[in-house]
Amino acid sequence: MQKSYQRIGIFGGTFDPPHKGHIAIAEQAMRQLGLNCVYFIPAYIPPHKQQHSSTSAKDRLKMMKLAVNGRKEFKVSTIELRRRGISYTIDTLREFKRRFLKTELVLIIGADNLAQFNLWKSPKTILKLASLAVYKRRGFSISPKDGTINFVLLKGRMHRVSSTEIRNKIKMRLPIRALVPNSIALYIKQHSLYSMLTHVPTKRQFHENHRVF
């Protein structure tokens, strides 16, 4: 039987790799919005056809599970990884609504995504299926351009850590333990991730670039 929840947070991203900022955002959303749990949803990234490739979906999934290990309020969904190909937020929300009929969904996005929200696939339907919780991102305004999108601003300081910064530090052989959980730093080292990899944007990211961080 599916467990009953009142409010669920939906937090999507490539999580390439997941870091302490992701966890802190989810923690703040739970405290501020009274969420029962937060689902982290790694996005599927297709293989690069040239010399280099981004980290495999398998590695990103394992790292995300390591990041939430021992935290019952945090869960990892493979819905988009199993779907493969282009996987839009609207499709994911519809699936969650089918699974949790009487549950309120809260979509957690960054200020960068809010600025482009009207370019996403079916933005009006997204707002019917879920409310928006927005966290601050460096260099992006909090106010939507047309002023018609309702959202809740997550409180607290801006988290300046990013997956791009972590990948760059690894390439330059700089320490990352202050930015990621110890288990993820160890996994990256054991599997020699990112040292010779480049991130590959997908078609989906042009419309919904909350999948790029």
C-alpha positions, 0 to 999 in steps of 0.5 A: 500500500502506498504511504500517505503524505500530505505534502511532498517536495519534488527536487529535480536536477542532474545532481552531477554530483549532488552536494551539500547545497542540494541537501541544505535546500531540501532541509530548508524546504521541509522546515519552512513548508512543512513537507513530509518528505522530499523526493530527489529526482535525477534526470536522465542524460543521454551518452555523448557521441563524441570523445568525452561524456558526462557521468553515467546515470548509474553513477549519479543515482548511486551518489544521490543515494549516498547523499541521502543515506540515513535520512528517511525524510529524503527519498530518491526517485528513478522515474526520469532515469527509467523513462530515459530520453527527454523527460519533462517536469510536467510528465514527472508531476503527472506521474506523482499525482497518479501515485499520490492522489490526495497529496500536495506537491511542491516543486523546488526550483532555483531562481534561474529556472523561475526566470525561464519558467514560462518557456518550460513545457506546459507551465500553466499545467505545472502550476495546477499540479504543484506549487513552487518553492524557489531558492536563491541563485547567484546572478538571478533575480527572484521576481518573474519577468511578467509577475504572474507566477505564484511561488514561495521564496525559501529563506536562508542564505544563498548556497554558492556551491554548484556541481559545475564548481565541484567538477572544475575543482576535481579537474584542477585536483583541488579538494572538494570535501567541504562541498560534498558529503564524505561518502560522495567525495570517496565515491568520486575518488574511487571511480575516478569521476570528472577528471576527464569529463565534460558536462553535456547539455540535453535538449530538455535543458534548453527549456527546463535548465533546472536539470543542469546544476 
